[in-house]
Amino acid sequence: MSLKARLVRTNASLWSPLVLRLVVGAVFVGHGGQKLFGWFDGYGFEASANAFAGMGLKPGVVMAALAGGGELLGGVLLILGLFTRFAALNTAVIMVVAILTAHAKAFFLPAGMEYALTLFAASLVLLETGGGALSIDSKLGQGVSTIKPQ
């Protein structure tokens, strides 16, 4: 199977990935915007960088940029259904890091991991299903063979 086929293959008749993409994508756009720009009552980039450094994720500036940028870009890609599997892998990795660093002390909020764990699980589902209906992936994947040439 070609790399393009692996990235964009999806069942365009599935509607559940669309719902999941839109909701999870919006959440990640919001959280990335909070970290990078202070949107939605977020702390902004400098405070996020300091918080990351305080958790031992150094350099804090780089880690905040990676997390915030990954969340924002990953969320936009999920909403569009563009390279959904790549975006879902990206958001899943970010959530694993969040679970292991910021939320490892408890299961339930305010300090717990259940929210990040839910986003991780949703990302894994999208990693498996792809973008589904109304995704750019479904258009890009038309005519892409998933059979490996011999």
N, C-alpha and C positions, 0 to 999 in steps of 0.2 A: 504494500500500500504506500502510495506517495505521501510525502510530508504534507502537501496541500490537502490531500484526502483525509489524512489524520486530523488536521486542524479544523476543517469545515464540514466534515460529514455529519449529517443529522437527519432525523426523520421529520420532514416539514409538516407532517400531519399531526404531530404531537403538540398540544396546546399547553400542557402543564409546564414545560420549560419556559415558555413565554412569560407566564405569571411569575415564576420563580426568578427569571432574569430581571424583570422589571422591578420587583420588590427588593431583591438582594442588590441589584445594581444601584438603585436609588439610595439604599443604606450606605453602600460603600462610597458613592459620590459625596454624600453628606459627611461621612467621617473623614474622608480625605480632605474635603474642603475645610472642615474644622481644624485639622492639623496644619494645613498649608496656609490658609487665608483667614482663619478665624470666623468662617461662615457659620451660621446656625448656632450662635453663642459659643463657638469653639475658642480655644486659647490662642490660636495662631501658631506660626512657625517657630518663633523664638522660644515660647513657653513649651511647645511640644518637644523641641530639641533638648531643652533643659530637663524635661521629664524623662525622656529616653536616656539621657546621660545618667540621671539619678537612678535609673533601673539597671545600670550597668551596660547599656547598649551604647557603646562608644565607637566612633565619635557621634555624639547626639545629633549633630546637624545632618550628617549623612544618613543616619538611621531614621530620623524624622522625615527626611526627603524621600527615602525609599518607601517607608510605610505610607506616608500621605500621598505621594505620587502613585504608588502601586494601588492604593485604594481608589483614588480618583480616576486614574486611567482604567483600572480593572472594572470599576463601576460603569463607566461610560461604554466600554466594550461590551459588558453584559447587557446593558440596556439596548444597545444596537444589535446585539446578537452577532457581533463581528469577532472572529477568532475566539469564540466562546470558551473553548477548551483551554486555550492559553490564559485567558482572563480568569477562568475558574481555578486553574492551577496557581496562578499568582495570588488570588484572594485566599485560597486554602493555605498557602505557605504563610501569608501574613497572619492568618488566624492561629496557626500553630505557634508562631513566635509570640503572639499576644497571650495565648493560653499558658505558655511556658514561662513568660516573664511577668506580665502585668496582672494576670488572673490566676496564678497557680496556687494561691493561698486558700481559696474557698471555691465552692461550687456555685453559690447563688450571689447575685449582685448585692451590694454595690461593688465589692472587690472580686466577685466570683467569675467563673469561666463559662457559665451556661449560655450566655449571649454569644460569645465568641465561638463556642462549641456548635451552636445552632448555625451560625454563619459558615463555619467550617463544613458542617454536614451538607448544607445547601450548595456550597461550592463543589463538593464531591459529586453531588447529584448532577450538576451542570457539566462537570468534567466528563461524566459518563454519557449523558444524553446529548450534549451539544446544545445548540441554540433552539432547535425545534421550529415551530410555526413562526412566521413573520420575522425571521432572522435574516440578516445579511448572509450568514453562513449558508442558509438553505439555497440562496440564489447563487452564491459562489460555488457551491457544491454540485450544481446541476451539471451533469455530463462528466463529473469527475469519477473515474473508475476507482472502486475500492478493492478491486482484484489486482493482486500483484502480477505484473507481466512475467512470463516464463522465459 
